[in-house]
Every structure is written in C-alpha cells, then in structure tokens.
Amino acid sequence: MIRASDLAMREVINTTDGRRLGNIVDVELDLSTGKILAVVVPGQAKAFGIFGRGDDYVIPWENIKKIGEDVILVELSDRYMRRSTR
C-alpha cells in the first residue's frame, strides 16, 4: 500500500523523452468509485520564477508505468498539458 504523501515525495520522469517533470502536487479523484483518475505535476518555472509557471501536466493514472522507491515513471505526450490555474 502507498499513501498520497509518499507519491508527492517521488520525482516524476517521462519515459517518452527522459525529462524530469517534477513532483506530484495534486490528484484527481472519482468520488463515486474512490479511484485516482490522474495526478498533477506543476509546469516548470519561467525565467527564474519571475514570470510564473508553465502549464501543468495532468497525467492519467493509466499513463503511470511504474512506481519505484525514488521515482515514478510515466509515458506522457504534450497533449496531457493544461493551462495552469495559478
């Protein structure tokens, strides 16, 4: 068993291009079934954080390929990005 707080401590890496995406900051849940639908990783900071952040990555649960002790491997294309609401 794994806790949501444990997921947030692991770095997310995209196996498609090898990029480090960051850490999970949020999850999307289906309240009727209690299942995780997706995890959210914030976009990278723009120009030293002065100009805000990029788009968030919304990673569907089925795109998570492996949860290891230190990292989470995902298979992700750019179509899973969305505008940041911050």
DSSP file (Angstrom, degrees, kcal/mol; ACC not computed):
  #  RESIDUE AA STRUCTURE BP1 BP2  ACC     N-H-->O    O-->H-N    N-H-->O    O-->H-N    TCO  KAPPA ALPHA  PHI   PSI    X-CA   Y-CA   Z-CA
    1    1 A M              0   0    0      0, 0.0     2,-0.3     0, 0.0     0, 0.0   0.000 360.0 360.0 360.0 148.3    0.0    0.0    0.0
    2    2 A I        -     0   0    0      4,-0.0     2,-0.2     3,-0.0     3,-0.0  -0.977 360.0-136.1-133.3 145.4    1.1    3.6   -0.7
    3    3 A R    >>  -     0   0    0     -2,-0.3     4,-1.5     1,-0.1     3,-0.5  -0.655  23.6-118.8 -97.6 156.0    0.0    6.9    0.7
    4    4 A A  H 3> S+     0   0    0      1,-0.2     4,-1.7    -2,-0.2    -1,-0.1   0.865 116.2  57.5 -60.5 -36.4   -0.7   10.0   -1.4
    5    5 A S  H 3> S+     0   0    0      1,-0.2     4,-0.6     2,-0.2    -1,-0.2   0.827 102.7  54.9 -65.3 -30.2    2.0   11.8    0.6
    6    6 A D  H X4 S+     0   0    0     -3,-0.5     3,-0.6     1,-0.2     4,-0.4   0.871 104.8  53.6 -68.0 -36.7    4.5    9.1   -0.5
    7    7 A L  H >< S+     0   0    0     -4,-1.5     3,-1.4     1,-0.2    17,-0.5   0.901 103.4  56.7 -62.9 -40.1    3.7    9.8   -4.1
    8    8 A A  H 3< S+     0   0    0     -4,-1.7    -1,-0.2     1,-0.3    -2,-0.2   0.712 101.1  57.9 -66.1 -20.5    4.4   13.5   -3.7
    9    9 A M  T << S+     0   0    0     -4,-0.6     2,-0.4    -3,-0.6    -1,-0.3   0.566  92.3  83.9 -87.5  -8.1    7.9   12.8   -2.5
   10   10 A R  S <  S-     0   0    0     -3,-1.4    14,-0.6    -4,-0.4     2,-0.2  -0.770  81.0-119.5-100.8 140.9    8.9   10.9   -5.6
   11   11 A E  E     -Ab  23  71A   0     59,-1.6    61,-2.7    -2,-0.4     2,-0.5  -0.551  23.2-133.7 -77.5 139.2   10.2   12.6   -8.8
   12   12 A V  E     -Ab  22  72A   0     10,-3.5     9,-2.9    -2,-0.2    10,-1.0  -0.827  22.9-171.3 -97.0 127.0    8.1   12.0  -11.9
   13   13 A I  E     -Ab  20  73A   0     59,-2.8    61,-2.7    -2,-0.5     2,-0.6  -0.971  19.8-134.6-122.9 132.4   10.1   11.1  -15.1
   14   14 A N  E  >  - b   0  74A   0      5,-2.7     4,-2.1    -2,-0.4     3,-0.4  -0.755   9.2-161.5 -85.9 117.9    8.7   10.9  -18.6
   15   15 A T  T  4 S+     0   0    0     59,-3.5    60,-0.2    -2,-0.6    -1,-0.1   0.684  83.8  70.3 -73.6 -16.8    9.9    7.7  -20.3
   16   16 A T  T  4 S+     0   0    0     58,-0.4    -1,-0.2     1,-0.1    59,-0.1   0.907 126.0   0.0 -66.1 -42.1    9.0    9.1  -23.7
   17   17 A D  T  4 S-     0   0    0     -3,-0.4    -2,-0.2     2,-0.1    -1,-0.1   0.378  95.9-113.5-130.5   1.7   11.8   11.7  -23.7
   18   18 A G     <  +     0   0    0     -4,-2.1    -3,-0.2     1,-0.2     2,-0.1   0.521  61.7 152.7  79.5   5.2   13.6   11.2  -20.4
   19   19 A R        -     0   0    0     -5,-0.3    -5,-2.7    -6,-0.1     2,-0.6  -0.404  46.9-128.6 -71.7 143.0   12.5   14.6  -18.9
   20   20 A R  E     -A   13   0A   0     -7,-0.2    -7,-0.2     1,-0.1     3,-0.1  -0.831  24.4-174.9 -86.0 120.4   12.2   15.1  -15.2
   21   21 A L  E     -     0   0A   0     -9,-2.9     2,-0.3    -2,-0.6    -8,-0.2   0.752  35.0-118.2 -91.9 -25.9    8.8   16.6  -14.7
   22   22 A G  E     -A   12   0A   0    -10,-1.0   -10,-3.5    19,-0.1    -1,-0.3  -0.918  44.9 -39.2 124.6-152.5    8.9   17.4  -11.0
   23   23 A N  E     -A   11   0A   0     -2,-0.3     2,-0.2   -12,-0.2   -15,-0.1  -0.842  58.9 -97.6-117.2 152.6    6.8   16.1   -8.1
   24   24 A I        +     0   0    0    -14,-0.6    17,-0.2   -17,-0.5     3,-0.1  -0.472  38.1 171.7 -67.9 132.0    3.1   15.4   -7.8
   25   25 A V        +     0   0    0     15,-2.9     2,-0.3     1,-0.3    16,-0.2   0.522  63.1  13.4-116.3 -13.1    1.2   18.3   -6.2
   26   26 A D  E     -D   40   0B   0     14,-1.2    14,-2.9     2,-0.0     2,-0.3  -0.988  57.8-147.9-157.7 160.0   -2.4   17.1   -6.7
   27   27 A V  E     -D   39   0B   0     -2,-0.3     2,-0.5    12,-0.2    12,-0.2  -0.969  14.4-137.0-130.7 150.4   -4.6   14.2   -7.6
   28   28 A E  E     -D   38   0B   0     10,-3.1     9,-3.4    -2,-0.3    10,-1.3  -0.944  28.1-165.8-106.8 125.2   -7.9   14.0   -9.4
   29   29 A L  E     -D   36   0B   0     -2,-0.5     2,-0.8     7,-0.2     7,-0.2  -0.823  26.0-135.1-113.6 148.0  -10.4   11.5   -7.8
   30   30 A D  E >>> -D   35   0B   0      5,-2.6     4,-3.0    -2,-0.3     5,-0.6  -0.906  22.0-162.7 -94.0 106.5  -13.6    9.9   -8.9
   31   31 A L  T 345S+     0   0    0     -2,-0.8    -1,-0.1     1,-0.2     5,-0.0   0.770  83.8  57.7 -66.8 -25.9  -15.6   10.4   -5.7
   32   32 A S  T 345S+     0   0    0      1,-0.2    -1,-0.2    -3,-0.1    -2,-0.0   0.831 123.2  22.3 -75.0 -29.8  -18.2    7.7   -6.7
   33   33 A T  T <45S-     0   0    0     -3,-0.6    -2,-0.2     2,-0.2    -1,-0.2   0.621  96.4-129.0-108.6 -17.7  -15.6    5.0   -7.0
   34   34 A G  T  <5 +     0   0    0     -4,-3.0     2,-0.3     1,-0.3    -3,-0.2   0.609  61.2 138.3  78.3  12.0  -12.8    6.3   -4.9
   35   35 A K  E   < -D   30   0B   0     -5,-0.6    -5,-2.6     1,-0.0     2,-0.5  -0.634  59.4-114.5 -93.9 149.3  -10.3    5.7   -7.7
   36   36 A I  E     -D   29   0B   0     -2,-0.3    -7,-0.2    -7,-0.2     3,-0.1  -0.697  28.7-177.6 -78.2 125.5   -7.5    8.1   -8.7
   37   37 A L  E     -     0   0B   0     -9,-3.4    24,-2.6    -2,-0.5    25,-0.3   0.832  62.6 -16.2 -90.2 -38.9   -8.1    9.4  -12.3
   38   38 A A  E     -DE  28  60B   0    -10,-1.3   -10,-3.1    22,-0.3    -1,-0.3  -0.984  54.3-131.0-160.2 160.9   -5.0   11.5  -12.7
   39   39 A V  E     -DE  27  59B   0     20,-2.4    20,-3.1    -2,-0.3     2,-0.5  -0.899  21.8-139.2-117.0 153.3   -2.1   13.1  -11.0
   40   40 A V  E     -DE  26  58B   0    -14,-2.9   -15,-2.9    -2,-0.3   -14,-1.2  -0.951  15.0-174.8-119.4 129.8   -1.0   16.7  -11.5
   41   41 A V  E     - E   0  57B   0     16,-2.4    16,-3.3    -2,-0.5   -17,-0.2  -0.987  31.1-117.4-118.9 128.4    2.6   17.9  -11.7
   42   42 A P        -     0   0    0      0, 0.0    14,-0.2     0, 0.0    13,-0.1  -0.306  30.7-108.7 -66.8 149.1    3.2   21.7  -12.0
   43   43 A G        -     0   0    0     11,-0.6    13,-0.1     1,-0.1     2,-0.1  -0.205  45.3 -83.1 -68.2 166.8    4.9   23.1  -15.1
   44   44 A Q        -     0   0    0     11,-0.2    10,-2.0     9,-0.1    -1,-0.1  -0.385  48.8 -99.4 -74.3 150.4    8.4   24.4  -14.9
   45   45 A A  B     -G   53   0C   0      8,-0.2     2,-0.5    -3,-0.1     3,-0.3  -0.389  34.3-130.9 -67.5 144.3    9.1   28.0  -13.7
   46   46 A K  S > >S-     0   0    0      6,-2.7     5,-1.3     1,-0.2     3,-0.8  -0.852  76.4 -12.5 -99.6 132.5    9.6   30.6  -16.4
   47   47 A A  G > 5S-     0   0    0     -2,-0.5     3,-1.7     1,-0.3    -1,-0.2   0.907 134.1 -41.2  45.5  63.7   12.7   32.9  -16.2
   48   48 A F  G 3 5S-     0   0    0     -3,-0.3    -1,-0.3     1,-0.3    -2,-0.1   0.722 106.8 -65.9  61.9  24.1   13.7   32.1  -12.7
   49   49 A G  G X 5S+     0   0    0     -3,-0.8     3,-0.9     3,-0.2    -1,-0.3   0.407 111.9 113.5  83.2  -3.3   10.1   32.1  -11.5
   50   50 A I  T < 5S+     0   0    0     -3,-1.7    -3,-0.2    -4,-0.3    -2,-0.1   0.875  79.9  41.4 -69.0 -37.2    9.6   35.8  -12.2
   51   51 A F  T 3 <S-     0   0    0     -5,-1.3    -1,-0.2     1,-0.3     2,-0.1   0.056 115.4-110.3-102.7  24.6    7.1   35.2  -15.0
   52   52 A G    <   -     0   0    0     -3,-0.9    -6,-2.7    -6,-0.2    -1,-0.3  -0.450  47.0 -51.2  87.9-157.7    5.1   32.5  -13.3
   53   53 A R  B     -G   45   0C   0     -8,-0.2    -8,-0.2    -2,-0.1    31,-0.2  -0.757  44.7-115.6-119.3 163.0    4.9   28.8  -14.3
   54   54 A G        -     0   0    0    -10,-2.0   -11,-0.6    -2,-0.3    -1,-0.1  -0.050  58.9 -52.9 -80.2-169.1    4.3   26.8  -17.4
   55   55 A D        -     0   0    0    -13,-0.1    28,-0.2    28,-0.1    -1,-0.2  -0.339  58.5-113.2 -67.5 148.4    1.3   24.6  -18.0
   56   56 A D  E     - F   0  82B   0     26,-1.5    26,-2.4   -14,-0.2     2,-0.6  -0.515  23.7-125.0 -76.8 150.9    0.6   21.8  -15.5
   57   57 A Y  E     -EF  41  81B   0    -16,-3.3   -16,-2.4    24,-0.2     2,-0.7  -0.890  19.1-162.9 -96.0 123.3    1.0   18.2  -16.6
   58   58 A V  E     -E   40   0B   0     22,-3.2   -18,-0.2    -2,-0.6   -31,-0.0  -0.929  10.7-167.5-106.9 110.0   -2.2   16.2  -16.0
   59   59 A I  E     -E   39   0B   0    -20,-3.1   -20,-2.4    -2,-0.7     5,-0.1  -0.867  16.0-134.1-107.7 109.9   -1.2   12.5  -16.1
   60   60 A P  E >   -E   38   0B   0      0, 0.0     3,-2.2     0, 0.0     4,-0.4  -0.293  23.8-117.1 -59.1 145.8   -3.9    9.9  -16.4
   61   61 A W  G >  S+     0   0    0    -24,-2.6     3,-1.6     1,-0.3   -23,-0.1   0.840 114.1  60.3 -55.1 -36.5   -3.5    7.0  -13.9
   62   62 A E  G 3  S+     0   0    0    -25,-0.3    -1,-0.3     1,-0.3   -24,-0.1   0.654  96.3  62.4 -69.3 -13.6   -3.2    4.6  -16.8
   63   63 A N  G <  S+     0   0    0     -3,-2.2    12,-2.3    11,-0.1     2,-0.7   0.516  78.1  99.3 -87.5  -6.0   -0.1    6.5  -18.1
   64   64 A I  E <   +C   74   0A   0     -3,-1.6    10,-0.2    -4,-0.4     3,-0.1  -0.742  49.6 177.9 -81.4 116.8    1.8    5.7  -14.9
   65   65 A K  E     +     0   0A   0      8,-2.3     2,-0.3    -2,-0.7     9,-0.2   0.812  60.1   3.9 -92.8 -34.3    4.0    2.8  -15.9
   66   66 A K  E     -C   73   0A   0      7,-1.7     7,-2.9     2,-0.0     2,-0.6  -0.963  50.7-155.1-157.1 134.3    6.0    2.1  -12.7
   67   67 A I  E     +C   72   0A   0     -2,-0.3     5,-0.2     5,-0.2     2,-0.1  -0.944  29.3 178.5-110.6 109.7    6.1    3.5   -9.1
   68   68 A G        -     0   0    0      3,-2.9    -2,-0.0    -2,-0.6   -58,-0.0  -0.304  45.0 -93.7 -99.4-174.3    9.5    2.9   -7.7
   69   69 A E  S    S+     0   0    0      1,-0.1     3,-0.1    -2,-0.1    -1,-0.0   0.826 121.4  14.7 -70.5 -31.3   11.1    3.7   -4.3
   70   70 A D  S    S+     0   0    0      1,-0.2   -59,-1.6   -60,-0.1     2,-0.3   0.666 127.3  32.6-115.5 -26.0   12.5    7.0   -5.6
   71   71 A V  E     -b   11   0A   0    -61,-0.2    -3,-2.9   -59,-0.0     2,-0.5  -0.887  57.7-139.4-135.3 161.4   10.8    7.8   -8.9
   72   72 A I  E     -bC  12  67A   0    -61,-2.7   -59,-2.8    -2,-0.3     2,-0.5  -0.993  22.2-148.9-120.0 121.8    7.6    7.4  -10.8
   73   73 A L  E     +bC  13  66A   0     -7,-2.9    -8,-2.3    -2,-0.5    -7,-1.7  -0.799  21.5 176.7 -95.2 128.7    7.9    6.5  -14.5
   74   74 A V  E     -bC  14  64A   0    -61,-2.7   -59,-3.5    -2,-0.5     2,-0.6  -0.897  30.0-137.0-127.5 157.2    5.2    7.9  -16.8
   75   75 A E        +     0   0    0    -12,-2.3     2,-0.4    -2,-0.3   -61,-0.1  -0.960  41.8 164.9-113.8 111.4    4.5    7.8  -20.5
   76   76 A L        -     0   0    0     -2,-0.6     2,-0.2   -17,-0.1   -60,-0.1  -0.985  25.7-167.0-139.4 134.9    3.4   11.2  -21.5
   77   77 A S    >   -     0   0    0     -2,-0.4     3,-1.7   -61,-0.1    -2,-0.0  -0.691  45.4 -97.8-108.8 170.8    2.9   13.3  -24.6
   78   78 A D  G >  S+     0   0    0      1,-0.3     3,-1.5    -2,-0.2    -1,-0.0   0.653 111.3  80.2 -64.3 -15.3    2.3   17.1  -24.8
   79   79 A R  G 3  S+     0   0    0      1,-0.3    -1,-0.3     3,-0.0    -3,-0.0   0.632  81.7  66.7 -69.9  -9.8   -1.4   16.5  -25.1
   80   80 A Y  G <  S+     0   0    0     -3,-1.7   -22,-3.2     2,-0.0     2,-0.3   0.214  79.7 104.0 -94.4  16.2   -1.7   16.0  -21.4
   81   81 A M  E <   -F   57   0B   0     -3,-1.5     2,-0.3   -24,-0.2   -24,-0.2  -0.705  47.5-177.4 -94.0 149.5   -0.7   19.6  -20.5
   82   82 A R  E     -F   56   0B   0    -26,-2.4   -26,-1.5    -2,-0.3     2,-0.1  -0.950  36.6 -84.1-139.1 162.4   -3.3   22.1  -19.4
   83   83 A R        -     0   0    0     -2,-0.3     2,-0.1   -28,-0.2   -28,-0.1  -0.425  49.2-113.4 -66.1 137.4   -3.2   25.8  -18.6
   84   84 A S        -     0   0    0    -31,-0.2    -1,-0.1     1,-0.1   -29,-0.1  -0.456  15.2-152.8 -70.5 143.3   -2.2   26.5  -15.0
   85   85 A T              0   0    0      1,-0.2    -1,-0.1    -2,-0.1    -2,-0.1   0.329 360.0 360.0 -98.3   6.4   -4.9   28.0  -12.8
   86   86 A R              0   0    0    -33,-0.0    -1,-0.2     0, 0.0    -2,-0.0   0.473 360.0 360.0 -81.6 360.0   -2.4   29.7  -10.5
